[in-house]
Amino acid sequence: MAEPPGPDGRSPGRSPAATPLGRFRAEARDAITPRAALVMLGVLILELAFVVSYIGAFHSPTPERIPVAVVAPEAERRTVIDRLNGIPGEPLSGRPADSVAQARTMVLEREVDAALLVAPDRRADRLLVASAGGPSGVQALERVLQEADPSQPVRITDLRPPNEADGRGLAPFYLAVGLVVGGYLASAAVSATYGARPANPHRMLIRLGALAVLSVLSGLGGAIVVDLVFDALPGHFAALWWIGALTTFAAAAAGMAFQVLLGPMGIALSVLIFVVLGNPSAGGVYPSALLPPFWRDLGPALPNGASVTLLRNYAYFGGHHTATAWWVLSAWAAGGVLASALAARFRRGRRSPEPAAATGV
């Protein structure tokens, strides 16, 4: 008489691999290795981080301490500034300006985001803005002033609107995104082709040289697209070219450093920094004053935010208020080169044989 099958569905004496369930388990182990499962888990974590970062940054843009210059009769100026600074939630940060000319200069040199010209006798006040710095910021300012005093009309004067071909002034942001993505993808491509960790410092330097050449071409291509092809940011070709080259190289050098230090996991770190955190905090879709504190504070320290500031302020504001952004991009580029060089040299030192071993003693 045949013996009944066991609880796992196989007949007594048959190996587990001979059953359908056993074969499936064996194929699953071959198809999804523990390493592949860890990679998939990492992808899931990055995906959720992407969702959290973008929704966290953009779900409820709220102005906070937007700098506004105030021009008013001397007897009223302090009162007006105190009233602006006392609005619940502190959406504005008023500061005095001595004249309309000074207020205009402060707006165009990006010392403030707007200037309020208080009219005597309760006539309509004027708000000087530069919407090329971010149209959504202008809309937020107008809304705050209307809610603060609905009885007082405000006329908007746009000192520097975006170029007609730049739509809502987002060309600098999208150019910066493309340059940063190109930089870290270039370093990832080199890693995927020849290994994440160069065999010696000389090869590391050769890779960095290749990335530098690519960065120059990347900046040139970006300038051609936004200036000559689409006429979105015309008249500043050389500045856009070299800002683009530095942006690409900063992302490429940092991406290479991550991979030299961490191996393939460095690519995930590049995505986390440059895409998950860098893009929503860059001040493109919403100016930094409308972002929550974490993204507002982080953005200027990353290549994305620094590049947007440089591209926008050179295209529209004569290069004013850009010193910090230059330092940030330069620090990422130099830091990536230095970290890669030190890691490659240290690894070479660890692999070098002892002199006695080399002579057979």
TORBA-227851 format. One line per field, with one value per residue (C-alpha): x, y, z. Coordinates in steps of 0.02 Angstrom, whole numbers, plus 50000, padded with zeros to 5 digits. Each point is the difference from the previous one (the first is absolute). Layout:
<recs>
c1 [X / ...];
c2 [Y / ...];
c3 [Z / ...];
</recs>
This chain:
<recs>
c1 [50000 / 50066 / 50039 / 49902 / 50092 / 50080 / 49944 / 50108 / 49912 / 50142 / 50000 / 50111 / 50176 / 49993 / 50124 / 49927 / 50067 / 49897 / 49834 / 49920 / 50019 / 50182 / 50037 / 49918 / 50102 / 50161 / 49960 / 49952 / 50168 / 50089 / 49896 / 50002 / 50164 / 50019 / 50103 / 49863 / 49872 / 50104 / 50015 / 49811 / 49976 / 50118 / 49901 / 49839 / 50077 / 50060 / 49829 / 49912 / 50131 / 49966 / 49813 / 50025 / 50126 / 49899 / 49832 / 50079 / 50078 / 49854 / 49839 / 49969 / 50110 / 49998 / 50096 / 50118 / 50097 / 50006 / 50114 / 49906 / 50071 / 49883 / 49996 / 49883 / 49994 / 50123 / 49862 / 49912 / 50145 / 50030 / 49813 / 49984 / 50151 / 49934 / 49830 / 50078 / 50111 / 49853 / 49891 / 49956 / 50121 / 50134 / 49984 / 50094 / 50160 / 49992 / 50153 / 50015 / 50053 / 50037 / 49931 / 49912 / 50166 / 50083 / 49852 / 50009 / 50185 / 49971 / 49872 / 50107 / 50157 / 49902 / 50026 / 49811 / 49862 / 49886 / 49980 / 49842 / 49975 / 49874 / 49888 / 49942 / 49816 / 49952 / 50021 / 50055 / 50170 / 50124 / 50093 / 50160 / 50041 / 50111 / 49899 / 50150 / 50056 / 49844 / 49821 / 49926 / 50091 / 49921 / 49828 / 50032 / 50054 / 49845 / 49888 / 50081 / 49982 / 49819 / 49958 / 50093 / 49901 / 49858 / 49950 / 50168 / 50024 / 50172 / 50062 / 50133 / 50148 / 50107 / 50178 / 50070 / 49874 / 50061 / 50045 / 49853 / 50075 / 50032 / 49818 / 49991 / 50186 / 50041 / 50133 / 50144 / 49926 / 49976 / 50172 / 50077 / 49906 / 50065 / 50178 / 50002 / 49920 / 50125 / 50144 / 49957 / 49942 / 50168 / 50092 / 49881 / 50030 / 50189 / 49974 / 49886 / 50125 / 50165 / 49955 / 49954 / 50175 / 50146 / 50148 / 50121 / 50009 / 50056 / 49842 / 49898 / 50079 / 49969 / 49816 / 49987 / 50081 / 49874 / 49858 / 50071 / 50001 / 49822 / 49950 / 50066 / 49901 / 49847 / 50006 / 50022 / 49853 / 49889 / 50042 / 49965 / 49829 / 49937 / 50078 / 50015 / 49868 / 49854 / 50051 / 49945 / 50153 / 50080 / 50148 / 50104 / 50075 / 50176 / 49937 / 49871 / 50132 / 50123 / 49868 / 49935 / 50175 / 50032 / 49828 / 50027 / 50175 / 49946 / 49868 / 50118 / 50146 / 49889 / 49916 / 50170 / 50057 / 49844 / 50036 / 50185 / 49955 / 49844 / 50007 / 49834 / 49907 / 50075 / 49880 / 49853 / 50075 / 50016 / 49816 / 49952 / 50099 / 49978 / 49825 / 49903 / 50064 / 50080 / 49862 / 49855 / 50112 / 50082 / 49879 / 49935 / 49815 / 49983 / 50125 / 50090 / 49895 / 49846 / 50079 / 49991 / 50152 / 50094 / 49997 / 50024 / 50159 / 50067 / 49977 / 50137 / 50129 / 49972 / 50060 / 49821 / 49954 / 50167 / 49986 / 49822 / 50056 / 50148 / 49904 / 49852 / 50099 / 50120 / 49859 / 49888 / 50089 / 50175 / 50084 / 49956 / 49987 / 50095 / 50158 / 49932 / 49939 / 50172 / 50081 / 49874 / 50025 / 50189 / 50000 / 49903 / 50118 / 50160 / 49933 / 49958 / 50175 / 50085 / 49897 / 50029 / 50187 / 50021 / 49894 / 50094 / 50169 / 49952 / 49937 / 50159 / 50104 / 49904 / 50025 / 50187 / 50109 / 50125 / 50180 / 50056 / 49861 / 50043 / 50181 / 49952 / 50087];
c2 [50000 / 50174 / 50114 / 50165 / 50161 / 50102 / 50172 / 50087 / 49907 / 49882 / 49812 / 49918 / 49973 / 50143 / 50144 / 50173 / 50064 / 49872 / 50076 / 50152 / 50103 / 49949 / 50044 / 50169 / 50036 / 49952 / 50109 / 50145 / 49987 / 50002 / 50144 / 50113 / 49986 / 50078 / 50138 / 50034 / 50006 / 50129 / 50105 / 49993 / 50052 / 50147 / 50051 / 49995 / 50111 / 50125 / 50000 / 50039 / 50132 / 50080 / 50008 / 50067 / 50132 / 50070 / 49999 / 50067 / 50145 / 50044 / 49948 / 50164 / 50146 / 50127 / 50165 / 50028 / 50161 / 50054 / 50154 / 50157 / 50177 / 50136 / 50178 / 50111 / 50174 / 50004 / 50021 / 49843 / 49888 / 49915 / 49971 / 49920 / 49887 / 49945 / 49964 / 49892 / 49908 / 49974 / 49906 / 49830 / 49865 / 50128 / 49983 / 50165 / 50079 / 50188 / 50111 / 50186 / 50079 / 50185 / 50027 / 49919 / 49991 / 49908 / 49881 / 49961 / 49964 / 49885 / 49900 / 49986 / 49955 / 49865 / 50077 / 49990 / 49911 / 50152 / 50182 / 50078 / 50183 / 50069 / 50134 / 50147 / 50034 / 49814 / 49996 / 49838 / 49940 / 49933 / 49836 / 49988 / 49819 / 49902 / 49849 / 49926 / 49948 / 49893 / 50046 / 49895 / 50108 / 50157 / 49921 / 49954 / 50177 / 50076 / 49880 / 50036 / 50189 / 49986 / 49889 / 50115 / 50155 / 49965 / 50184 / 50058 / 49965 / 49951 / 50027 / 49880 / 50066 / 49861 / 50065 / 49842 / 49875 / 49836 / 50000 / 49964 / 49831 / 49956 / 49984 / 50000 / 50028 / 49816 / 49984 / 50022 / 49864 / 49873 / 50039 / 49970 / 49836 / 49938 / 50050 / 49918 / 49840 / 49996 / 50017 / 49859 / 49886 / 50026 / 49943 / 49852 / 49952 / 49999 / 49895 / 49876 / 49979 / 49989 / 49969 / 50118 / 50007 / 50045 / 49884 / 50141 / 50190 / 50024 / 49920 / 50102 / 50160 / 49943 / 49971 / 50172 / 50077 / 49913 / 50062 / 50177 / 49995 / 49934 / 50138 / 50136 / 49923 / 49984 / 50185 / 50046 / 49893 / 50071 / 50178 / 49963 / 49927 / 50138 / 50144 / 49961 / 49865 / 50055 / 50181 / 49971 / 50079 / 50106 / 50116 / 49909 / 49857 / 49998 / 50014 / 49861 / 49890 / 50007 / 49991 / 49845 / 49925 / 50026 / 49932 / 49841 / 49973 / 50029 / 49864 / 49885 / 50019 / 49976 / 49850 / 49922 / 50030 / 49913 / 49850 / 49993 / 50002 / 49891 / 49900 / 49976 / 50069 / 50168 / 50011 / 49986 / 50138 / 50111 / 49973 / 50039 / 50162 / 50068 / 49941 / 49958 / 50147 / 50117 / 50030 / 50048 / 50111 / 50091 / 50148 / 49966 / 49959 / 50102 / 50129 / 49946 / 50121 / 49894 / 49833 / 49914 / 50029 / 49838 / 50026 / 50189 / 49977 / 49853 / 50068 / 50132 / 49872 / 49878 / 50016 / 50009 / 50154 / 50085 / 49972 / 50068 / 50156 / 50028 / 49967 / 50108 / 50144 / 50010 / 49986 / 50130 / 50097 / 50038 / 49866 / 50083 / 49902 / 49847 / 49989 / 49863 / 49898 / 50007 / 49939 / 49858 / 49932 / 50018 / 49910 / 49852 / 49988 / 50017 / 49886 / 49864 / 50008 / 49999 / 49857 / 49894 / 50034 / 49960 / 49842 / 49936 / 50037 / 49918 / 49845 / 49989 / 50013 / 49857 / 49890 / 50035 / 49852 / 50021 / 50023 / 49839 / 49901 / 50076 / 49938 / 49830 / 50025];
c3 [50000 / 49952 / 50144 / 50007 / 49953 / 50137 / 50059 / 49869 / 49859 / 49956 / 50010 / 50130 / 49933 / 49873 / 50020 / 50033 / 49834 / 49905 / 50056 / 49915 / 50159 / 50018 / 49819 / 50022 / 50155 / 49912 / 49850 / 50114 / 50090 / 49832 / 49931 / 50155 / 50092 / 50173 / 49918 / 49872 / 50141 / 50092 / 49842 / 49976 / 50180 / 49972 / 49845 / 50101 / 50134 / 49869 / 49918 / 50164 / 50041 / 49830 / 50036 / 50176 / 49944 / 49855 / 50088 / 50159 / 49906 / 49886 / 50086 / 50091 / 49947 / 50140 / 49998 / 50144 / 50030 / 49818 / 49999 / 49949 / 49992 / 50060 / 49932 / 50101 / 50077 / 50145 / 50128 / 49938 / 49950 / 50168 / 50022 / 49828 / 50028 / 50170 / 49922 / 49864 / 50123 / 50116 / 49876 / 50078 / 49945 / 49956 / 49810 / 49970 / 50064 / 49974 / 49994 / 49963 / 49835 / 49986 / 49825 / 49854 / 49906 / 50143 / 50013 / 49814 / 50016 / 50148 / 49900 / 49843 / 50098 / 50096 / 50171 / 50020 / 49906 / 49988 / 50051 / 50069 / 49956 / 50123 / 49924 / 50103 / 50035 / 49986 / 49812 / 49918 / 50058 / 49873 / 50014 / 49898 / 49956 / 49881 / 49947 / 49907 / 50174 / 50018 / 49951 / 50139 / 50127 / 49927 / 50012 / 50182 / 50041 / 49919 / 50093 / 50169 / 49979 / 49946 / 50149 / 50120 / 49948 / 49877 / 50000 / 49931 / 49814 / 49935 / 49823 / 49937 / 49899 / 49927 / 49981 / 49922 / 49927 / 49922 / 49817 / 49886 / 49952 / 50183 / 50048 / 50189 / 50025 / 50020 / 49865 / 50126 / 50109 / 49860 / 49930 / 50172 / 50020 / 49833 / 50038 / 50171 / 49935 / 49857 / 50123 / 50118 / 49857 / 49915 / 50156 / 50016 / 49817 / 50028 / 50156 / 49911 / 49858 / 50094 / 50181 / 50140 / 50074 / 49885 / 50015 / 50038 / 50020 / 49820 / 49932 / 50122 / 49932 / 49821 / 50042 / 50080 / 49846 / 49888 / 50111 / 49991 / 49810 / 49999 / 50121 / 49885 / 49856 / 50113 / 50045 / 49817 / 49948 / 50136 / 49951 / 49817 / 50044 / 50116 / 49903 / 49815 / 49976 / 50110 / 50038 / 50180 / 50082 / 49863 / 50014 / 50130 / 49901 / 50077 / 50179 / 49976 / 49918 / 50144 / 50135 / 49911 / 49988 / 50186 / 50045 / 49900 / 50067 / 50181 / 49984 / 49903 / 50121 / 50152 / 49919 / 49963 / 50179 / 50067 / 49890 / 50043 / 50185 / 49998 / 49839 / 49908 / 50151 / 49955 / 49853 / 50119 / 50108 / 49845 / 49959 / 50180 / 50007 / 49824 / 49956 / 50158 / 50103 / 49874 / 49873 / 50115 / 50107 / 49853 / 50000 / 49825 / 50009 / 50160 / 50066 / 50157 / 50105 / 49963 / 50044 / 50171 / 50113 / 49960 / 49812 / 50014 / 50103 / 49900 / 49824 / 49995 / 50062 / 49856 / 49820 / 49936 / 50100 / 49971 / 49813 / 49990 / 50093 / 49884 / 49839 / 50051 / 50072 / 49852 / 49873 / 50083 / 50137 / 49939 / 50105 / 50166 / 50162 / 49935 / 50106 / 50114 / 49852 / 49918 / 50160 / 50019 / 49824 / 50014 / 50167 / 49929 / 49852 / 50103 / 50136 / 49874 / 49924 / 50169 / 50071 / 49844 / 50002 / 50184 / 49990 / 49846 / 50079 / 50165 / 49910 / 49899 / 50159 / 50079 / 49848 / 49978 / 50055 / 50139 / 49938 / 50083 / 49917 / 49832 / 50010 / 50064 / 50168];
</recs>
